[in-house]
Amino acid sequence: MPEKCLFHQCIACVQRVFSLGVIRQVLLFAFFLVLGGAAAGHAQSLVSGSITTNTTWTAAGSPYQVTGSVTVNQGVTLTIEPGVRVEFSRYTGLFVNGNLNAVGTSAQPVNFTGTTEGSPGWWGGIFVPGSGSATLEHCTIVYAGYGILMDNTYRNAGLYKSGSGLLILKNSTLNHSFGAGLYLESGSGEVISAENTFSNNKEGARVAINTSFQHDDTSTFTGNLYDVYLHGGTVTGEVTWYLNPAYSMYLSDTVTV
């Protein structure tokens, strides 16, 4: 009888050891699974250089870190999905010679910011020259405004537009730019703007001579040194300047018509 009890005790001991081994393996597997998921959740998509084919930056690939300036080539479209965060390394920018389509939602805006936040002028901005076009809705552009050479002059802006292309800017926030939140170069094409917020910039918007600024009554300007800064000079064509009377336009120099 004692031998049988001893045998049963040995079997029970083996079962306990085996069970503990299985539990350890399960716990280790779960630990590395969680660790791997956490690492994947913090992965970044590194981008730089020219975009030569139609490209989409997805929410699954976010955040996108711009390690060197990105150029969207002519005839090419860059689409950015709702909820995507784009982080720019110092002095870099996004240049749109083709088309930019960044349309977020109120719950999932598209965020353009610096790799270091809290420093206006950390990165260059979004530049849409020539025939390039851009649609930005429910977007945030912050801490831009580092001087970038565009159209033979250094420009400080969160969003810069020159040339004939269309710019649509709606339900977006442009703030903490070292220069202008929005810069419209002389002779810029059509600009559709509605329900935007321009805050804590040097200029909420900067408008060069021979460029219309027919702003809607739905956007707000707060904390800027100038709400809208207008260049002086000679007007050679028909232009319209309009702003909600709650805000002000500053004319930098004499205008000759």
Secondary structure, 3 states (H helix, E strand, C coil): CHHHHHHHHHHHHHHHHHHHHHHHHHHHHHHHHHHHHHHHHCCCEEEEEEECCCEEECCCCCCEEEEEEEEECCCCEEEECCCCEEEECCCCCEEECCEEEEECCCCCCEEEEECCCCCCCCCCCEEECCCCEEEEECEEEECCCCCEEECCEEECEEEEECCCCCEEEECCEEECCCCEEEEECCCCCCEEEECCEEECCCEEEEECCCCCEECCCCCEEECCCEEEEECCEECCCCCCEECCCCCCEEECCCEEC
